[in-house]
């Protein structure tokens, strides 16, 4: 009787233990599922680099409430698409317009974000009065007023500045902008020095497109070296990353990451999107004239006007997966990845280089739903 009693007690204890283990496994499974569902871009890459979005007027002024919810949930850094460009923030010599930029900075602060100022010196979207200046001393005074005033106003609140934007040609030589014509090539050094004095704690970057190309890469390397040789502060190089399903190659992107990092500066991907549409130069193998009006309404240039086929959706997801695999490989060199737009419906690629097209270049569709590309990127972190 005593032996049978002991066996019975042992079996009861074993059953209770087994039931407890099953319950524990069920709880752990539920917890894992909840954690996966709550994973966002900013939480997934929190230990790697900032991940952000460019924002437009309707985000900044609060009109697009649905997109604002998505921005707050998914991103931890912001860049303004247009409101801080010279023609908008400094439209006349003695007139500064801070209405939208104040709202932009407040939006970033409300969401505890890394706030980017874009951009201080650029040859495009200038106020008309700048293009009338022909005297170098006058141009220098205007640069000083522009940079000192704007950077000084947001000192300690804007964390990172694209000080000079798109100053190079495709062969790596300096673009013949109004600043180069009037001041010579020292205008770049002057702009960085002014920004460093106006806010010594801010991160100062050079930003440009096609920086994966070897010739242009060499131009950036020389530009950074020239600034460093003069003792001028430069913290990073921003690669705009307006790419396609086919190119640039991962190898070319990686070579640029390594080249810029070897200079002792951080690398940023500042305007990331991936077009899924054909462009005129893809059809004839070479760049054509800058006016593409003749292609408007051409169905071959706008093959996905309603929805993106699964086959292209899969290609886009694979392309983003490959890109982010590279980013994670070099996360010690990369400080920020910013998408140029929040969702497909707001992308500038719907109108460039051909107006009126339907492009699908981002991680969220027109209904703000995450696409397969989003899931693939998040999946990289789940695997790790």
C-alpha positions as CSV (number, residue, x, y, z in Angstrom):
1,X,0.0,0.0,0.0
2,X,2.8,2.4,0.9
3,X,4.6,1.7,-2.4
4,X,1.4,2.3,-4.4
5,X,0.7,5.5,-2.6
6,X,4.2,6.8,-3.4
7,X,3.8,5.9,-7.1
8,X,0.4,7.7,-7.2
9,X,1.9,10.8,-5.6
10,X,4.8,10.8,-8.1
11,X,2.5,10.4,-11.1
12,X,0.3,13.3,-9.9
13,X,3.4,15.5,-9.4
14,X,4.7,14.6,-12.8
15,X,1.3,15.4,-14.5
16,X,1.1,18.8,-12.7
17,X,4.7,19.5,-13.9
18,X,3.9,18.6,-17.4
19,X,0.8,20.7,-17.5
20,X,2.8,23.6,-16.1
21,X,5.5,23.2,-18.8
22,X,2.8,23.2,-21.5
23,X,1.2,26.3,-20.1
24,X,4.7,28.0,-19.9
25,X,5.4,27.1,-23.6
26,X,1.9,28.5,-24.6
27,X,2.6,31.7,-22.7
28,X,6.1,32.1,-24.3
29,X,4.6,31.4,-27.7
30,X,1.9,34.1,-27.2
31,X,4.6,36.6,-25.9
32,X,6.8,35.9,-28.9
33,X,3.8,36.5,-31.3
34,X,2.9,39.8,-29.5
35,X,6.6,40.9,-29.7
36,X,6.8,40.1,-33.4
37,X,3.5,41.9,-34.1
38,X,4.6,45.0,-32.2
39,X,8.0,45.2,-33.9
40,X,8.3,48.4,-36.0
41,X,11.1,49.8,-38.1
42,X,12.4,52.0,-35.4
43,X,12.3,49.3,-32.7
44,X,13.8,46.7,-35.0
45,X,16.8,48.8,-35.9
46,X,17.1,50.6,-32.6
47,X,20.6,49.2,-32.0
48,X,21.8,49.7,-35.5
49,X,21.0,53.1,-36.9
50,X,18.2,55.8,-37.0
51,X,15.5,55.0,-39.5
52,X,13.3,57.8,-40.8
53,X,11.1,59.4,-43.4
54,X,11.0,62.6,-45.3
55,X,7.8,64.6,-44.5
56,X,5.8,67.1,-46.5
57,X,3.6,70.1,-45.7
58,X,0.5,68.0,-44.8
59,X,2.5,66.0,-42.3
60,X,4.1,69.0,-40.8
61,X,0.9,71.1,-40.4
62,X,-1.0,68.1,-39.0
63,X,-3.6,67.7,-41.9
64,X,-2.6,64.1,-42.8
65,X,-3.4,62.5,-39.5
66,X,-3.2,58.9,-40.7
67,X,0.3,59.3,-42.1
68,X,1.3,61.2,-38.9
69,X,0.3,58.1,-36.9
70,X,2.4,55.9,-39.1
71,X,5.4,58.4,-38.8
72,X,5.2,58.3,-35.0
73,X,4.9,54.6,-34.9
74,X,7.6,53.5,-37.4
75,X,10.3,56.2,-37.5
76,X,12.8,58.0,-35.2
77,X,14.2,60.6,-37.5
78,X,12.7,63.2,-39.8
79,X,13.8,65.2,-42.9
80,X,11.7,68.0,-44.5
81,X,11.1,67.5,-48.2
82,X,10.9,71.2,-49.2
83,X,10.1,73.6,-46.4
84,X,13.7,74.4,-45.4
85,X,15.0,75.0,-48.9
86,X,16.2,78.5,-49.6
87,X,13.3,79.8,-51.6
88,X,10.8,78.8,-48.9
89,X,12.6,79.6,-45.6
90,X,14.5,82.7,-46.9
91,X,12.5,84.0,-49.8
92,X,13.9,87.6,-49.8
93,X,17.2,89.0,-48.6
94,X,15.9,90.3,-45.3
95,X,12.9,88.0,-44.9
96,X,12.8,84.6,-43.1
97,X,9.8,82.4,-43.1
98,X,9.8,80.1,-40.0
99,X,6.1,79.1,-39.9
100,X,6.6,75.6,-41.4
101,X,10.1,75.0,-40.0
102,X,8.9,75.8,-36.5
103,X,6.1,73.2,-36.9
104,X,8.5,70.7,-38.4
105,X,10.9,71.0,-35.5
106,X,8.0,70.8,-33.0
107,X,6.8,67.6,-34.7
108,X,10.2,66.0,-34.3
109,X,10.5,67.0,-30.7
110,X,7.0,65.8,-29.9
111,X,8.0,62.3,-31.1
112,X,11.5,62.5,-29.6
113,X,13.1,62.2,-33.0
114,X,16.5,62.9,-34.5
115,X,15.7,66.1,-36.5
116,X,17.5,66.8,-39.8
117,X,17.8,70.2,-41.5
118,X,17.6,70.0,-45.2
119,X,19.3,71.8,-46.9
120,X,21.4,75.0,-46.4
121,X,23.3,75.4,-49.6
122,X,22.0,74.0,-52.9
123,X,22.0,75.3,-56.5
124,X,18.3,74.5,-56.9
125,X,15.1,75.9,-55.4
126,X,17.0,79.2,-54.5
127,X,15.3,82.5,-53.8
128,X,15.4,84.6,-57.0
129,X,17.6,87.3,-55.5
130,X,20.5,84.9,-55.0
131,X,20.8,84.4,-58.8
132,X,21.3,88.2,-59.3
133,X,24.4,88.4,-57.2
134,X,27.7,88.6,-59.1
135,X,30.1,89.9,-56.4
136,X,31.9,87.4,-54.3
137,X,31.9,89.5,-51.1
138,X,28.1,90.0,-51.4
139,X,27.6,86.3,-52.0
140,X,29.7,85.5,-48.9
141,X,27.6,87.9,-46.8
142,X,24.4,86.3,-48.0
143,X,25.7,82.8,-47.2
144,X,26.8,84.0,-43.8
145,X,23.4,85.6,-43.1
146,X,21.5,82.5,-44.3
147,X,23.5,79.9,-42.4
148,X,24.1,81.9,-39.2
149,X,20.4,82.9,-38.9
150,X,18.8,79.6,-39.6
151,X,21.3,77.3,-37.9
152,X,21.5,79.7,-35.0
153,X,17.7,79.8,-34.6
154,X,17.5,76.0,-34.3
155,X,20.7,75.5,-32.3
156,X,20.4,72.5,-30.1
157,X,17.1,71.5,-31.6
158,X,18.0,70.5,-35.2
159,X,20.6,67.7,-34.7
160,X,21.9,67.2,-38.2
161,X,22.4,69.5,-41.2
162,X,22.8,68.8,-44.9
163,X,25.1,71.7,-45.2
164,X,25.9,71.4,-48.9
165,X,23.7,69.5,-51.3
166,X,24.6,68.2,-54.8
167,X,27.7,70.2,-55.5
168,X,29.3,67.6,-57.8
169,X,28.9,66.6,-61.4
170,X,28.7,62.9,-62.4
171,X,32.5,62.9,-63.1
172,X,33.3,64.1,-59.6
173,X,34.1,67.7,-60.6
174,X,32.4,70.7,-59.0
175,X,29.0,71.6,-60.4
176,X,29.0,75.1,-62.0
177,X,26.4,76.5,-59.6
178,X,25.8,80.2,-58.9
179,X,27.9,79.8,-55.7
180,X,30.9,78.3,-57.6
181,X,30.7,81.0,-60.4
182,X,30.7,83.9,-57.9
183,X,32.8,82.6,-55.0
184,X,34.9,79.8,-56.4
185,X,35.4,76.4,-54.9
186,X,36.0,77.7,-51.4
187,X,32.2,78.3,-50.9
188,X,31.9,74.7,-49.7
189,X,34.5,75.1,-47.0
190,X,33.0,78.5,-46.1
191,X,29.5,77.0,-45.6
192,X,30.8,74.2,-43.4
193,X,32.8,76.6,-41.3
194,X,29.8,78.9,-40.8
195,X,27.5,76.0,-39.8
196,X,30.1,74.7,-37.3
197,X,30.3,78.1,-35.6
198,X,26.5,78.6,-35.6
199,X,26.0,75.2,-33.8
200,X,29.2,73.4,-32.7
201,X,27.2,70.4,-31.5
202,X,25.2,69.8,-34.7
203,X,26.2,67.0,-37.1
204,X,27.3,68.5,-40.5
205,X,27.0,66.4,-43.7
206,X,27.6,66.6,-47.4
207,X,24.6,65.1,-49.4
208,X,24.4,64.0,-53.0
209,X,23.0,61.5,-55.5
210,X,24.7,58.7,-57.5
211,X,27.5,58.5,-54.9
212,X,27.9,54.8,-55.6
213,X,29.5,55.7,-59.0
214,X,33.3,55.4,-58.9
215,X,34.0,58.8,-60.5
216,X,31.6,60.7,-58.3
217,X,32.8,58.7,-55.3
218,X,36.3,59.9,-56.0
219,X,35.0,63.5,-56.1
220,X,33.4,63.2,-52.7
221,X,36.5,61.6,-51.2
222,X,38.6,64.5,-52.4
223,X,36.0,67.0,-51.2
224,X,36.0,65.5,-47.7
225,X,39.8,65.3,-47.6
226,X,40.1,69.0,-48.7
227,X,37.8,70.0,-45.8
228,X,39.7,67.9,-43.3
229,X,43.0,69.3,-44.5
230,X,41.7,72.8,-43.7
231,X,40.6,71.7,-40.2
232,X,36.9,72.1,-41.2
233,X,34.3,70.0,-39.5
234,X,32.5,67.5,-41.6
235,X,30.8,64.5,-39.9
236,X,29.2,62.5,-42.6
237,X,28.4,61.8,-46.2
238,X,24.7,61.4,-47.2
239,X,24.0,59.0,-50.1
240,X,20.6,59.9,-51.5
241,X,19.8,56.3,-52.7
242,X,17.2,56.9,-55.4
243,X,17.6,53.4,-56.8
244,X,15.8,50.9,-59.0
245,X,15.1,47.2,-59.0
246,X,18.2,46.5,-61.1
247,X,20.8,49.0,-59.8
248,X,23.1,50.1,-58.5
249,X,24.8,46.8,-57.6
250,X,25.3,45.9,-53.9
251,X,29.0,45.8,-54.6
252,X,29.1,49.4,-55.8
253,X,27.1,50.6,-52.8
254,X,29.4,48.7,-50.5
255,X,32.5,50.1,-52.1
256,X,31.2,53.6,-51.4
257,X,30.3,52.8,-47.8
258,X,33.9,51.6,-47.2
259,X,35.5,54.6,-49.1
260,X,33.6,57.2,-47.1
261,X,34.0,55.4,-43.8
262,X,37.7,55.2,-44.4
263,X,37.8,59.0,-44.2
264,X,36.6,58.8,-40.6
265,X,33.1,60.1,-41.3
266,X,29.7,58.5,-40.9
267,X,27.7,57.3,-43.9
268,X,24.0,58.1,-44.2
269,X,21.4,56.9,-46.7
270,X,19.3,60.0,-46.8
271,X,16.6,59.7,-49.6
272,X,16.0,56.0,-50.1
273,X,13.4,54.7,-52.5
274,X,13.3,52.0,-55.2
275,X,11.5,52.8,-58.5
276,X,9.6,49.9,-60.1
277,X,8.9,51.8,-63.3
278,X,10.9,52.0,-66.6
279,X,12.6,55.3,-67.3
280,X,13.4,56.7,-70.8
281,X,17.1,56.1,-70.5
282,X,16.4,52.5,-69.7
283,X,14.7,52.0,-73.0
284,X,17.4,53.5,-75.3
285,X,20.5,52.8,-73.1
286,X,21.5,56.4,-72.6
287,X,20.2,59.5,-70.9
288,X,17.9,61.6,-73.0
289,X,17.0,65.3,-72.9
290,X,15.7,66.6,-69.5
291,X,12.2,67.2,-70.8
292,X,10.1,64.1,-70.8
293,X,6.7,65.5,-71.7
294,X,6.6,63.3,-74.8
295,X,6.3,60.2,-72.6
296,X,3.3,61.5,-70.6
297,X,0.4,59.1,-71.1
298,X,2.6,56.4,-72.6
299,X,1.3,53.1,-71.1
300,X,4.7,51.5,-71.4
301,X,6.0,54.1,-69.0
302,X,3.2,53.5,-66.5
303,X,2.6,49.7,-66.4
304,X,1.1,49.5,-62.9
305,X,-1.5,52.2,-62.7
306,X,-3.8,50.4,-60.3
307,X,-1.8,47.8,-58.3
308,X,1.6,46.2,-58.2
309,X,1.6,42.6,-59.5
310,X,2.9,39.9,-57.1
311,X,5.9,39.3,-59.3
312,X,7.1,42.9,-59.0
313,X,6.1,43.0,-55.4
314,X,8.4,40.1,-54.8
315,X,11.2,41.7,-56.7
316,X,10.8,44.9,-54.7
317,X,10.9,42.9,-51.4
318,X,14.0,41.1,-52.5
319,X,15.7,44.3,-53.5
320,X,15.0,45.9,-50.2
321,X,16.1,42.8,-48.3
322,X,19.5,42.8,-50.1
323,X,19.9,46.5,-49.4
324,X,19.2,46.2,-45.7
325,X,21.4,43.1,-45.4
326,X,24.2,45.3,-46.6
327,X,23.2,48.1,-44.2
328,X,23.3,45.6,-41.3
329,X,26.6,44.3,-42.4
330,X,28.1,47.8,-42.1
331,X,25.9,49.1,-39.3
332,X,29.0,50.3,-37.4
333,X,29.6,52.7,-40.3
334,X,26.0,53.9,-40.9
335,X,24.2,56.4,-38.7
336,X,20.9,56.9,-40.5
337,X,18.6,55.5,-43.2
338,X,15.8,57.8,-44.3
339,X,13.1,56.9,-46.9
340,X,12.1,59.7,-49.2
341,X,8.4,59.7,-48.3
342,X,6.0,57.9,-46.0
343,X,4.0,55.9,-48.5
344,X,3.7,55.3,-52.2
345,X,0.9,57.8,-52.8
346,X,3.2,60.6,-51.5
347,X,6.3,59.7,-53.4
348,X,7.9,62.3,-55.7
349,X,8.5,59.4,-58.1
350,X,4.9,59.5,-59.2
351,X,5.8,62.7,-61.1
352,X,9.5,62.3,-61.9
353,X,10.9,62.0,-64.4
354,X,7.5,61.6,-66.1
355,X,4.4,63.3,-64.7
356,X,1.2,61.5,-63.8
357,X,2.6,58.0,-63.3
358,X,1.8,55.5,-60.5
359,X,5.0,54.4,-58.8
360,X,5.3,52.0,-55.8
361,X,8.8,52.7,-54.4
362,X,8.3,52.7,-50.6
363,X,7.5,50.2,-47.8
364,X,3.9,51.3,-47.3
365,X,1.2,51.3,-50.0
366,X,-1.3,54.0,-50.8
367,X,-3.6,52.7,-48.0
368,X,-0.7,52.9,-45.6
369,X,-0.5,49.1,-45.3
370,X,3.0,47.6,-45.0
371,X,4.1,45.8,-48.2
372,X,6.0,42.6,-48.5
373,X,9.2,44.6,-48.6
374,X,8.4,45.9,-45.1
375,X,7.9,42.3,-43.9
376,X,11.2,41.2,-45.5
377,X,13.2,44.0,-43.8
378,X,11.6,43.3,-40.4
379,X,12.2,39.6,-41.0
380,X,15.9,40.2,-41.1
381,X,15.8,41.4,-37.5
382,X,13.5,38.5,-36.4
383,X,16.0,36.0,-37.8
384,X,18.7,37.6,-35.7
